[in-house]
Amino acid sequence: MCTISEQWTLRDAIMSEAFSFTSYRLTDHARLEMARRHITEAEIAQVLAAPEQIERLRPGRIVAQSRLPVGEPPRRSLLRVVVDVDRQPPDVVTAYRTSKLQQYWRRGP
């Protein structure tokens, strides 16, 4: 369990988007969905190491997302990684790609 100061620091980091995950745990569900959706652990690591955007879904859960090329010829898609951050290490709950950048991408402050 995080202390109040650790929770405050985590919240501040998430809100400022200057946040990266150096350690995390892939849940069984995340592994299953990654295999089904052809998402590699390397892609998850890439997004979590330097997410372009972080959105708070609810207390203790965020989605980290980055635009990544996929396919041949490469097309831009958004890889969204849902993470429970209220535990140590954080749990990756699921991940998915979407081409709906306009729906999920936040522009500006």
C-alpha positions as CSV (number, residue, x, y, z in Angstrom):
1,M,0.0,0.0,0.0
2,C,1.3,3.4,-0.9
3,T,1.6,6.1,1.8
4,I,-0.3,9.4,1.3
5,S,2.9,11.2,0.1
6,E,3.5,8.4,-2.4
7,Q,-0.1,8.6,-3.7
8,W,0.2,12.3,-4.0
9,T,3.5,11.9,-6.0
10,L,2.0,9.3,-8.2
11,R,-1.1,11.5,-8.9
12,D,1.1,14.5,-9.6
13,A,3.3,12.5,-12.0
14,I,0.3,11.1,-13.8
15,M,-1.4,14.4,-14.1
16,S,1.8,16.0,-15.4
17,E,2.3,13.1,-17.8
18,A,6.0,13.0,-16.8
19,F,5.6,9.4,-15.8
20,S,7.0,6.1,-16.9
21,F,6.8,2.5,-15.6
22,T,10.1,0.8,-15.0
23,S,8.5,-2.3,-13.4
24,Y,5.0,-3.7,-13.8
25,R,3.2,-7.1,-13.8
26,L,1.3,-8.5,-16.8
27,T,-1.9,-10.1,-15.5
28,D,-3.1,-13.4,-17.0
29,H,-5.9,-11.5,-18.7
30,A,-3.5,-9.0,-20.2
31,R,-1.3,-11.8,-21.6
32,L,-4.4,-13.5,-23.1
33,E,-5.6,-10.3,-24.8
34,M,-2.1,-9.4,-26.0
35,A,-1.8,-12.8,-27.7
36,R,-5.3,-12.5,-29.2
37,R,-4.6,-9.0,-30.4
38,H,-1.0,-9.6,-31.6
39,I,0.5,-7.1,-29.2
40,T,4.1,-7.8,-28.0
41,E,5.6,-7.3,-24.6
42,A,8.1,-5.0,-26.3
43,E,5.3,-2.8,-27.5
44,I,3.8,-2.7,-24.0
45,A,7.2,-1.8,-22.6
46,Q,7.7,0.9,-25.2
47,V,4.4,2.6,-24.3
48,L,4.9,2.3,-20.5
49,A,8.5,3.5,-20.7
50,A,7.4,6.8,-22.3
51,P,3.7,7.1,-22.8
52,E,2.7,10.0,-25.0
53,Q,-0.5,10.5,-22.9
54,I,-1.8,9.2,-19.6
55,E,-5.5,9.4,-18.7
56,R,-7.0,8.6,-15.3
57,L,-10.0,6.3,-15.8
58,R,-10.9,6.0,-12.1
59,P,-9.0,6.1,-8.8
60,G,-6.2,3.6,-9.1
61,R,-6.6,2.9,-12.8
62,I,-5.0,4.8,-15.7
63,V,-4.6,4.2,-19.5
64,A,-1.2,5.0,-21.0
65,Q,-1.2,5.5,-24.7
66,S,1.1,6.1,-27.6
67,R,0.8,6.3,-31.4
68,L,2.7,3.4,-33.0
69,P,3.1,2.3,-36.6
70,V,1.6,-1.2,-37.3
71,G,1.4,-3.4,-40.4
72,E,2.8,-3.3,-43.9
73,P,2.6,-0.7,-45.2
74,P,2.9,0.9,-41.8
75,R,-0.2,2.8,-40.6
76,R,-0.5,4.8,-37.5
77,S,-2.5,3.3,-34.7
78,L,-3.0,4.0,-31.0
79,L,-1.8,1.4,-28.5
80,R,-3.7,1.8,-25.2
81,V,-2.5,0.1,-22.1
82,V,-4.8,-0.1,-19.0
83,V,-2.9,-0.2,-15.7
84,D,-3.9,-0.5,-12.1
85,V,-1.5,1.8,-10.3
86,D,-2.8,1.3,-6.8
87,R,-0.5,-1.6,-6.2
88,Q,3.2,-2.4,-6.3
89,P,4.2,-3.3,-8.9
90,P,1.4,-1.8,-11.1
91,D,-0.7,-4.4,-12.9
92,V,-1.2,-4.2,-16.7
93,V,-4.9,-5.2,-17.0
94,T,-5.3,-5.2,-20.7
95,A,-4.0,-3.5,-23.9
96,Y,-5.5,-2.9,-27.3
97,R,-4.9,-1.1,-30.6
98,T,-7.3,1.3,-32.2
99,S,-7.3,3.4,-35.3
100,K,-9.8,5.8,-33.7
101,L,-7.2,8.4,-32.8
102,Q,-9.8,11.2,-33.0
103,Q,-11.9,9.5,-30.3
104,Y,-9.1,8.8,-27.8
105,W,-6.3,11.4,-28.5
106,R,-6.5,14.5,-26.3
107,R,-5.3,17.6,-28.1
108,G,-3.9,20.6,-26.2
109,P,-4.0,21.2,-22.4
